[in-house]
Amino acid sequence: MALGAVAPPFLLVKECADALIGSKVDDHALERLAAAASAACRPIDDKRGTKEYRIKVAGVLARRTAVEALARARQN
């Protein structure tokens, strides 16, 4: 999973993939995914958001993205 706007360069977070690969995409896996995304963040504070906000949102958006990707995969 790639994360942007949470560190000086974009981040490729292997731990996010590890949270999902080979597992059932359930609440436990999604929590591990969100935690891995948040843990990888090294954002700055600026007028667009605080460090804490960006760290929290990275986990929330990673989880939402995985849920949406799963729903789309099931449609095909």
Sequence and secondary structure as in RCSB ss.txt:
>XXXX:A:sequence
MALGAVAPPFLLVKECADALIGSKVDDHALERLAAAASAACRPIDDKRGTKEYRIKVAGVLARRTAVEALARARQ
N
>XXXX:A:secstr
 EE SSSSS EE HHHHHHHTTS  SHHHHHHHHHHHHHH     BTTB HHHHHHHHHHHHHHHHHHHHHHHHH
 
